[in-house]
Amino acid sequence: MKDLKFAVIGAGAGGTLMTVQLKSMGYSVKLMDKRQDVVDKMNELGKLKATGKTEAEQTPDLITTDLGACIEDADIIMVCTTTDAHGDIAKKAAPYLKDSQIVLLNPGHLGGTMEFLNTLKVEGCKAQPIVGEASDLLYACRTVEIGHTLQTGAKAKIKVASIPSENAEKICDALKGIFDCFVPAKNVLETGLSGGSLLHSIPCVMNINKVELGQPFDYYMEGLTPGICNIIEAADLERRKVCEALGMPSESLLDHLKEVYHLEPEGFYDAIQSCVPYKGIKSPANTSHRFFQEDTLSNLVPTASLGKLLGIATPTLDAIILLESQITGKDFMKEGRTVEKLGLAGKTVEEIFEMI
């Protein structure tokens, strides 16, 4: 058995798969989820299962709803929940965290590390763990049933950032030989402004009739038509303009997908259609699905909010946020990660980079 001890927070598809993989590598792993029914079912099963790209069955050292029991002796805490839960997790973890621990948000989206650290400060946490975020979840996967994840692919390269920024290298070094896809990024804006969330919020809004009528479809292969891909590229251009205003280099979402999935087509629609890990991903059953919720709250809203701060127009992003708010009856701009909530309001570009 290897020395590092892991805690995995979130027993959805990503967290379950990560637990199985880490146990298969010989590491101690404790798994936590807030849903009692999920924890009870997993304990009843005894073993968690992964199929597809990973074929394995493993029994975690602990499956619990008790966050403190899960993380108390962990060296590395992998947070695999939806990003809108980061603040709540930080609040509940604050009494138990230690200086020596690494907390990695998988993913952080835009502002994840900032929100986590701000919450620890508000809660009076005395410890100073290393907190960082991945630009994306490293798997393409979905839950078949509780305790069983189907993995359809894995990303070849995932950027990791932290505050202070030099801690990103420490996180990647700690995970070397375990998850070699992780590479250090310059800062949390580089990971947060990656653009992957556009593949969720926009197709969900544009396919709302099928979702509400209960008509299942292959999410990427059928849900991303040429016209919808045009909208995604327009929103991606706005994201890149925000990056330019910050003085940050930014690759297009197309180039990013080609790199992480080794795709060859030059056109956005054709590249999506050629992405084997995307084939067979199920469409959301309702508007409570994370594709409707967390990506807008934790990426589209802060990107548009940053744009407003920097004087960059984001009409496509604004339209999607407005439409999604009207569809769900939820004020995403009010509830999402705005610059005010991230402590960036009124700051110059120089002050933002000094902060991160």
N, C-alpha and C positions, 0 to 999 in steps of 0.2 A: 504494500500500500504506500502511495506517495505521500509526502509530508504536508503539502498544501491542503487546506480545508476550505471548501466552497459553501456558500449559502446562495440559493437561487430563490428570488422573490417573484412569484407569479407562476402559477401552474397551468398557463395556457399552452398553446402549441409550442412557442419558442422556449419557454421555461422547462416544459416537460422534456423536449428534445435535448436541451442543453444538459439537463440532469442526467439523462441516459448516456449521453456522450461522455460526460465527465466521470461518471461511475465506471464506464467501460474502459476508460484510461487508467483507472485505479485510484481515483481521488475520493476523499470523503466529501459527501454532498448532502446538505439538508435543504429541503424544499418547503417553502411557505406559500400559502394562498389564504386570502381573507374569507373565501367561500367555504363554509363548514361542510356543505354537501359534497363539494369536490374533494376536499381532504378526506372525508369519511369514505368516499368511494375508492380513492386511490389506496388508502390503508387496507380496505377490504380486498382490493385486487392483489396487493402485496408487491407486484412488479409493474413497472412502467414499461411501455413498449414503443419502439420507433421502427418504422418501415420505410421503404423507398431507398433513398441514398444512404441512409443508416439503417441497418438491420440489427437490432439488439433489444434485449430485455434486461432491466436492472432494478434493484431495490435500493432506494435512497436510505441514508442513515437515519433520516427523520422526515416525516411529512406532517406538517402542523399548521395551525392558524396563529400560533404564538410567534410573533416577529422576534421578540427578545431571545427566545430559545433557539431560533433558527440562526441568528447572526452572532450570538455572544462569543463563540470561539472561532469564527470564520476568519480566514486570512483575506479572502476575496469574496465580495458580495455582488452577485450579478442580478441586477434589477431588470426583469423581463415582463413588466406590467405595461399597460397602456400609459402613455406619457402624462395623461391628465391625473395620474395617481401619484406622481413623484412628490408633490408637496405633502400629501398625507403620509406617505412612506417615511419621508424625512422627519416629520413630526413624531411619528411613533418610534422611529429608530434612534432618535436623539439621546435618550437615556442610556442606550446600550453600546453606542459606537466607541471605538478606541482609536488612538493615534495611528496605530500600525496598520489599520485596515484599509483596503481598497474597495471603493464602491464604484461600479461601472453601470451606467444607465444604457440599456440595450433596446431601443436607441434613446437618445436624449431629445431629439428634434431641436427646435430653436429655443434656447433658454433653459434646458433641463438642468444643467449643472448650476446655473445661476439661481434657479428656483430652489434647488435642493440645498445649496449652501446658505441662501437667504433664510430658508425655513429653519435650518439648524441654528443659525444665529438668533433668530427670534425665540426659539425654544430654549436658548441658554445652554446649548450643548458645549461642554468643556473640551471634548475631544476634537482633534483636527485630522480626520481621516482624509485620505486622498480620494477626491471625488472627480469622476470623469464621465464622458459620454461617447458612445459610438454613433457614427453618422447614420447607421441603419442596423436592423437586426440582421445577423449574418446568415440566416437561413431563409429559404423559400419553403414554407411549411404550412400545414393546416391540421386542425384537430379532427381526427376520425371519430373518436369518442373519448370520454374522460380517461386519461391515462395512456392514450394511443395517439401518437403524432405521425403523420405522413410527411416525410421530407422529400421535396421535389428538386431541391438544388441548394447550393451554397455560394455565397459571394466570394470572389477571389481576393478582394481588397476592401477593407473597412477602415475609415479614418477614425482615430480616437483623439479627443481633446480634453483638456482639464483647465482648472483655474487653481493655482497659477499654471501657465501654459507648459512649463518645463516638466510638470508631473505626467504629461501624456506619455513621455518616453519611459517613465518608471512603470506605468500601467502596462504598456506593450512588452517591456522586458519581463515583467512578472508573468505574462501569459505566453511568452515565447515557448514554442514547442507544444503548446496546448491549442491556441488559436492563432496561428501564424498569419492569418488574414489581417490582423490588426496592425495598423501603421500609424505613427504619430502625426497629428495635424498641428498647424501653427497655433490655432486657438479655437475656442468654442463657436465662433461665427463661421469658421470654415466647415465644421461638421454640421452646424445647425442650418446653414443656408444651402444644403446639398440638393434639394429639389425633389427628392423621392416621394414626398407626400402628395405631390401634384397627381401622381398616378392613382391616388385614392379618392381625395375629395372631389375632383372634377368628374371622373367617370360615374361616381355615385350620384351626383346631382343630375347629370345628363341621362342617367338610366333610372330615374326615380319612378317612372311609371311601371317598369317591370318589377322593381323592388316592392312597391305598394300593392301590385296585383299578385304578388307571390309567384312570379314567373322566373324560375332559376335560369341562370345563364353562365357560361364560362366567362369569368370576370374579365380577364385580359383579352382572350381571343375574340370574344363576341362584344364585350362591353366597351372596348376601345376601337371605335370605327375611325376612318380617316378624318372625318370632321371633328370628332372629339379629340383626336391627336393634335389637330390644328390648334384647338383651344389650349391644350396642355402646353404646346410649344410657345404660344403667346404669353401664357402665365410664366413660363420658364424664362422668357426674355425679360420680363419685369423683374423676376428674382435676380437675374444676372446684372441688371441695371442697379439694383440695390447694392449688390456686391461691388460693382464698379465705384459707386459713390463712397463706399467704405475703403476704397483703394485695394480691394482684394481681388486676386485672380479667380476666375470662375469658369469651369467647364460646363458645357451644355448638358442637360439631362440625357440627351442621346449619347454623347460621348462617355458620360458616366456609366450608362447601362452597357455600352459596348465594352467598356473596360472590365467591369465586374462580372459580366456574364459571357465575355469573349464572343460578342455578336459581330456579324460581318456586314449586314445591310446598311446602306447610308441613310435611307429615309426612316423617320421616326416610327411610322406605322409598320413598315416592313420589319424593322428591328424588333418591335414588340411581338409581332406575329412569329418571328423566328426564335423567340426566347423559350426554350424547352421547359425550364423551371416554372414558367408562368402558365403552362398548359394544364388545364384541369382544376385551377383554383376556383372555388365556388363563389358565387355572388353573395352579397349581404342579404340576410333574410328580412331585415328591417332597418330603420334609421337609427337604432341604438347601436348598430355595429360600429366597431372602432374606426373603420374607413370613413364613416360619416362624422365621427366625433373627434377623436384625438388629433388627427392630422390637421384639421381645421383650427382647433383650439391651440395647438402647440407648434404649428408651422405656418399656415397661411396667415393667421391673424398677426403673429409677431413680424412676419416678413412685410406685410402691408403696413403695419404700425411703424416699423423701421423706415419704410419708404416715405411715409408722411413726415417723419422726423427729419429725413435727409432731403426732402423736396423732390422725391421721385414718385411719379404717378404710377399707380398700380390698378388700372381700371378692370382688368380681367380678374385679378385676385379679389378685388372689392366686390365684383358682381357675384362670384362664386360664394363668398362669405355671406352676402346679402340673401341670395337665393336659398342657401342652406339654412339660414336663420328662419326664413319664411316657411320653408318646408317642415322644419322640425319644431318651430315655435320656441327656439332657444336663441338668445342673443349672443352669438359667438364672439362678436367684437367686444362685448362687455365682459364675458366670462373667460376669454382667451388670454394668452400671454402677451399683453401689450407692453410697450416700452416703459410705461409707468410701473407696471408690476415687476418688471425686470430691473428696475432701478436705472434705466437709461434715459428717461425723459429729460429733455433740456441739455443733454450732453453733446459736446462736439465729437467729431470722429476721433480726434486725439484723446479725449477724455474716455471715450468708450474703450479704446485699445489699452489705455493705461489701466482701466478697471479689470480687463480680462487677461 
